[in-house]
Amino acid sequence: MSGSQVTTDGDLTEVLASAVDRRRNFAIISHPDAGKTTLTEKLLLYGGAIQQAGAVKARGEQRKVTSDWMELEKQRGISITSTVLQFDYDATTINLLDTPGHQDFSEDTYRTLAAADNAVMLEDAAKGLEPQTRKLFEVCRMRQIPIFTFINKMDRPGREPLTLLDEIESELGLTPWAVNWPIGSGEQFRGVIDRRSREVVLFTRAERGKQASEQRLSLEDPELRELVEAELLDLAIEEMELLDAAGAELDIEMVHAGELTPVFFGSAMTNFGVRPFLDAFLEMAQRPIARSSSDGLVDPLREGFSGFVFKLQANMDPRHRDRVAFVRVCSGRFEKDMTVKHARTGKAIRLSRPQKLFGQDRAVVEDAYPGDVIGLNNPGMFSIGDTLYVGSKVEYEGIPCFSPEIFSWLRNPNPSAFKNFRKGVNELREEGAVQILYDTDESKRDPILAAVGQLQLEVVQHRLENEYGVETRLEPMGFQVARWINGGWTELDKVGRIFNCKAVRDAWNRPVLLFKNEWNLNQLKEDHPDLELSSVAPVVSGVEPINL
């Protein structure tokens, strides 16, 4: 709807309320190889956003996967960066925030979860909970994000479904409630029983990349026994009766509070169970919610537009050397060419070429609503966590940095390339590709790259070479733990000389202590019990970062 059609405040409120009601926004969290990219593709397939899903493989002439765009992603068959995919399904507008799914996931994943209203936790039926899933679950719990669980790869040999539910409850402290229950598993996976409607959904394998055909029958339908082996059906019914006897109820308020997880079984690769999952998820997922700000909770129906930058990405389009800021719309209605206030700098900015992104494809956005994500051209004015608003001032909570585990000097062996080296390091730091630290000795100009995983460092090197024409060397530092000092440099000065750790500065000139291991960290805590350390960087607001 264009601005000229909205004539009164009443109309605008109605349009806004309807748009918010229609939207669902979520991110998928998983361990590598659990099938996240495959599930993403299949959701897009059911949403009619693509006609054929492309399985992700590092080799061979595979169909290109919609959500992966960076050259390194295509080479390795993994998702390194987060992209945003918006599509419609029935009467719902879905914003799927795609997060990295490789072993060395990054801050990018944490930041994307800051923009999500719901999370889908994807598990491999054979492996159950894996380390990365647990880490990301903790971030969801910290933000009280509702979690929906999809147990994938049921078409392969796996663990008992009851065991998988028990693991979620005992290890995550999250109450599982199976929305559907599998009939068989591995090669004998026939379909699922919807526990709420007592309806059976049987699946027939589809041609690769197409939607699976589904047959729906009542659990009491005599024809069912002709279509499914009696022992498989009887076992599924028996297990469902055990669940019913256990007595847990499906409580949507508990789901939205992040205390109860609806569980679904299926196979993304064969499309078994994807549509039943999507239908139930959209019914139960929370709509765009109110967000914490300097001004208290901001309701999505607040009249003035507001949103925050949760991700920056340079060079998405190599032909244009562009820089895009991803903004999560939190309240009001966004319109093309509107002028907004930049909370950190106080400047007014006209947003003339907003983009809707779908993987690497762009379209100019005419309008957007709470829960949507828009891409803005970023000529260097935006930082992660920045708030944009119209009307009375609002500033959203910043996005914290988490403790890195790998630290390396980044050396530039070619002094004549320093200008490009500096530009690349500053832009990649601004984008949040890695954290950048600096030696306290200002004569040591080389930056320190700090990351959660080794692949992040390789990505930075790859991008510096391919996007900025600079070859670099990495020199590992031998530290594994970082802690910020609450109270800053004055607290550190009080302590005096400290051993078995190195003090460095972060990009906001705050002291960070690097330790070789947890033992050294604990030793310092014993020696200086009054020194308060944090594994999460304090949130920055209104401060300009240090550039190289």
N, C-alpha and C positions, 0 to 999 in steps of 0.2 A: 504494500500500500504506500503510495507516495504521500509526502507531507501535505500537499494541496488538498487531499481528500479528507484529512482529519480536521474537522472544523471546531469542535468544542473540547474542553477539558474532559467532559464526560465521555465523549467518543474515544479520546486518547487513552483514558483509564481502562475502558472496556477492551480496546485493541491490545493494550499492554497485558491485562489480566488474561485474556484469551491466549496470547502468545506464550506467556510464562506457563500456563496450564498445559500447553501442547508440547513443551520442551522437556527432553531428558538428556542429561549430560553425564558421561562416565568415562573412566579409564580402565584399561585391562592390566592387571598386575600378574606376573608369573615368573617362574624360573625359565632360563633358556631351554628351548626345545620342548616346552610343554604344549606348543601349537598356537601361540598367541597370534602370529601373523596369519595363520590359516583361519583361525576363528574370525579375525577382523575381516578378512576377505569374504567369508561366508555370510557374515552379518550384512556386508555391503551388497552381496548377491541377493539376499532376501529383501533388502531395502530397495532393490531395483537400481542401485547406484552403478553397478557394473553388470555386464552380461555374462561374464565367465570369470571364475576365480583362478588365479595363477598360483600354484604351489611354490613355496620359496625353496630354492635350491641354489647352492653356490656354483654348481657346474651345469653345463648343458644349455640347450636353447630353450630355457623356460620362459613362459609368458611373464612379462614384467609385473611385479607386485605393486599394486596401486599405492600402498602407504609408504614404500621405501623409495627415496630419491637420490641419496648421496652415492657418489661413484663407489666409495668403499663398501657401502651396504650391498650394492649390486654384485661386487666382486666376491663378497664373503657370504651372501645370503642371510644377512642379519639386519635387525633394525637398530641403528645407532642413534638416530635423533628422534625426537617426538614430532609427529605431524598431527594435524587436525582434519578430521573427515566429517563433513556434515551431510546428512541425507534424510529423506522423509520415508516413513514406513507407516502405512495407513494414515491415521490423522496425527501422527507424532513426528516432530522434528528432532532428530537424534544428532547430538554432537559427540563424536567418539574421539577422545584424546588418546592418540596412539603413543605409547611409551617405549623406550628402548627395551629390547628383550634379550640382550646378549649377556654373557657372563660378567663382564665388567660394566655393569650399568652405572649411570652417572647421576649427578645432581639434577640433571634434566628430568629424571623420573620423579624425584621428590617435588620439583617445581610444578610438574604437570599435575600431580596429585593435589597441589594447592588450588588448582583451577577446576577440579572435578567435584561433582556433587554425589557421585556414586562410584564404587569400584567393583569390577568383576575379577574375582580371584580364580585363576585358571590352574587346575592341577592335572598332572599326568596320572591316570588311574594305576599305573604300575609303580610309580615312585612316591605318590602321596605328597606331603608337604616337603618342600626343598628350601635350602638356605635363603635364596634370594626372595622367595615368596614370603618367608618369615620376616625378613628385613622390611619389605614393602608393607606387609600387614601392620608392622609397628607404626609406620608413618600414617597409615589409614586410621589406626586406633588413636594416635595422637591428635588427629584432626576430626575424630568421630565421624568418619565417612562410612555410610552403609556398605556392607560387603555382600555380594552375591557370588556363590561358588559354582563354577562349571567344571565337573570332573570329566576330563577329555580322554580320548583314545580308548573308549570302551570297546572298540572293535579289535583290540589287541589283548593278549593275556595281561591281566592286571590283578591288583589286590582285591580282597572282598569288599564290597560297598560298605557294609556295616563297620569294617575295620577303618576305612577311610573317614567315615563320619566320626568315629570314636577318636581318631587322631586329631581332627580339627578341634573337638571339644577339649581333649586333655592337654594338647600342646599350645593352643591359642587362647583357651578360655572363652571360646566363642560357641554359643549354642547352635548346632546345625539343625535345620528342618528340611528334610527331603521333600521337594515339591513334586518330583517324579521319581520313579523307581525303575531300575533297569530290569529287563527280561533277558537273562543270559548275559554273557560277556565274551570277548574274543571273537572267534569266528561264529559263535552262537548268539551274538548280540542281535536280538530280534526287534527290540523297541523299548518303550517306556510306558509305565502306568502313571497317569496323573492322579496323585493322591487326593486332590480336592474334588475332582469331578468323577473319579472312579472310571475314567475313560482310558482306553488303551490306544497308543499310537504305534502302529507297526510301520517299519521303514523298508523301502526297497532301494537297493543301490542304484545310484544315478550314474549317467555318463559323467566322466571326470569333469569337475568344475561346474556342473549344473546342479539345480535344486533336486534333492531326493524326493521321491514320491512317498506320500504318507497315506496310510489307511487308518481311519478312526473307528473304533468299535466300543461298545459298552463292555465293562468287565464281565457282565452277566450274559453277554451275547453267545449263544451256543456255537456260532460259526468260529469263534476265537479258538476253540479247541482243535478245529480242523486246520487252522493256519499256524499255530505255534505248538511245539512239542510240550506234552503235558507236564513232564518233569521240570522244564524251565519255568513254565507258568506257575506251577504249584510252589516252587521254591520262592519265586518273586512275591507271591501272595503271602506266603508264610513269613517272609522277612518284613513285609509291610505290616502284618499283624503285630510283629514284635515292636515295630516303631510306634504303632498306634497305642500299644500297651504301655510304652515308655512315657506317654502322656504329655509330651511337649506340644504346645499350641503354636500355630503360625501367627505371631503378633507383629503387625506392621510397625507399631510404635517402637518395638524392640529392634526391628530391622533398621529403622531410620536412626536409632540411637547407636548403631554399630555393635549391638550385643547379641543379635541372632542373625545367622546367615541362611537364607534360602539356598538349597543345594539342588543342582540339576545334573543329570548324567547324559552323556552323548559322545559323538565323534565328529569333530569339525571336519576332518578330512573326507569322511563319507557323507557329511551333511545330516547325520542321524542326530536328532534332538536339538538342532540349532533353532528351528522355527519355534517349537514349544518353549524353549528357553527365552527367546526374544519376546514372544507374546507375554509370558508371565513376568519377565523382568520389567517391561514397559508399564505393566499394570502396577507393580509394587515399588518401583524405583521412586526416589523423591524428586520432586520438581526443583527448579532452581531455588536455592534457599537464601535467607538473609545472611549477610556477611559482617564479620567484626571489623570495626573501623575506629578511628580516633573519636568518632561521634557516636559510638555505640553501634548496635546492630542496624545495618542498612537493608531495608526491605526491597525486594526486587521491584515492587510496584511504586517505589519512590519516584516522583515525577521526573526529576532531572537525571540525565544519563550519568552513569559512573562505571568505571572498570579499572582493572589493574593489569600491568604488564607481567606475564609469568614466564615469558621466554623470548629470547632474541636469537635470530638466526641470520648469519651473513651468507651471501653468495648462494642462495637457493637457486637462482637463475644465473649460471656462469656467464651468459651473454651480457648481462646487465650489471654484474657485480653489485647486486642489490643487498640491502639489509632490511629485514622484516622484524617488526615487534609484534608479538602475539598478545592480544588483549582479551581478557575474559570480561564480557559484559556482565555487570552485577546488578545494575538498576536502570530503570527508564528505557527510553528507546534511542538507539543510535541512528543517526541519519548521515548520509554522505554529505560532505561539504560543511558539516557543523563545526563550530568553533568551541573548543573545550579548554579548560584550565588544567595546567600541569602542576599538580600539588607540590612537588619538590622545589620547582624553580619559580612558581607563581606566574609563569608566562602563559599567554593565550596562544593556542595552536589551531590552525584550520586543518581539518582532516579531509584532504581533497581526493585521495585515491585509496580508500579502504578496500581491502580484498577479502574475498571468501576463498579459503584454500581447500583443496581436495588433493592431498598428496602434492604433486608438483603443479597441478593445474590451478589457474587463478580465474576469478571472475570478480568484477567490481561489485561491491556491496552497496545496495541502495539503503537498506536499513538492517538493524540487528537488535536482538532482544536479550534479556537476562538468560544466561546459560550458553549463549552463542560465543564464538571466538572469531575475532576479526584480525586480519593482518594489516599493519600500518607500515608505510615506508618509514625507515628510521635513519635519518641523516646524522645520527650520533646524539640525538637529544634524549633518548629513552634509556633507562636502566631497569634491570629486573626489579620488580616490586613497586615501580612508579604507579601512582594513581592519576587517572584523568577523570575530570568531572565537569558537570554543568550545574549552575545554581549555587546553593550553599556549599561551602568547602567540606570535603570529606577526604580522608586518607586511610586506605586499607592497611591492615597489618602487613609488614614486610614478609619476605620469604626467607627463612633461615638457611645458612650454609651448614652442611654437615661435616663431620670430621673426616678428612682424607686419610688414606692409608699408605699411599705411595708418593715419594718426593724425589724429584730429579732437578738438577740444574739444567736449564735450557741454554746451550751454547750456540752462538752465531759465529762460525769459523771464518766468515767473509765480511770484514768490516765495511766494505763498499756497499753491502746489502743492508746496512743497519736501518736505513729509513723504512724499507719494506718490512724488515724484521720487527721494528717497533710498532708499525701500523698493524701488522698481523697479530702481534701479541696483545695489543690494546683492544682490537676488535673482538678477538676470541675471548678475552677476559670479560669484556662487556657482555658478550653473548652467554657467558657462563659455561663455556666448553670445559674449562677446568678452573680451579682456583689458582690465583697467582700470588706468590709470596715474594718478599724481598729481604735480602740480608740487612741486618742493622748497620753494617759497615757500608756507607753510601758509595765508597769507591768501588764496591763489587756491584757492577751494573747488571749482570746476568740475572734474569728472573728465575724463580724456583717454581716449577709446575707441581701442583699438589692435586691428586685425584683419588677417587675411590678404587679405580681399577686400571691396570696397565693399558688396556685398549684405548682409554681416553687420551693417554699421552701419545699413543701412536696416531690417533685421529688428529691431534693438534699438529704433529709433525707432517702428516700427510697433507693437511689443509694448508699449512704454511708453505709447503713446496708447491702444491698444485694451484692454490688461489693467490699466493703472494710472491711466488717465485723465489723462495728462500729455503736453502738447505740448512738443517740444524743438526746438532748432536745432543743426545741426552746423556747426562752423567748421574747415575743413581746416588742418593745421599745416605741410604742405610737407615732411615727413620721409618717408623710404622704407625706412630700415634701422634695426633696433634690436639692441643688443648688451648682454648682462649682463656685469658685471665680476666675474671670479673673485676672491674675497677681500673683496668688498663695499666699504663706505664707506671703510675704512682705506686700501685700495689707491688709491681715487679721490683721497683727501686727499693722498697722497704725490705725486701727479702735479701738483697745484696747478691753476692756471687752464688750461682747454683751450678751443680755438676751433673754430668750424664744427660744433658739435654741442650738444645740449641734454641736461642730466642730469635725469632724473625718477625717481620712486619707483614700484615696482610694488606690488601689493596685499599683498606680504609685506615691505614696507619695504626692498627691495633696490635698489641703484642700477642704472638702465638708461640707456644713452647712445643718443640718437636722432640719426641722420645724414641729411643731405639725399640723399646718394647713396653708392655704393660708393667713389668716389674720395675723398670726405672721410674715410671709414672707413680706407682704406689710408694716407692722410696721417697720421692719428692713430697708426696702428700703426708707421709709420716714425719719428715723433717720439718715441714712447714704447714701444720694443720690449719692455720688461719688463711692460707692462700686459696681463694675460691677459683676452681677451674671448671670450664664448660666444654662439652664435646660438640656443642652447637654454637655457631657464631652468633653474637648478639645481632638482632635485626637492625639494619641501617635505614635511617630515614633522614633526608635533607642534607646528606654529606656527599661531596664529590669524591670519587675514588682517585687513587694515585695512578697516573699513567707512567709507562716506561719512558 
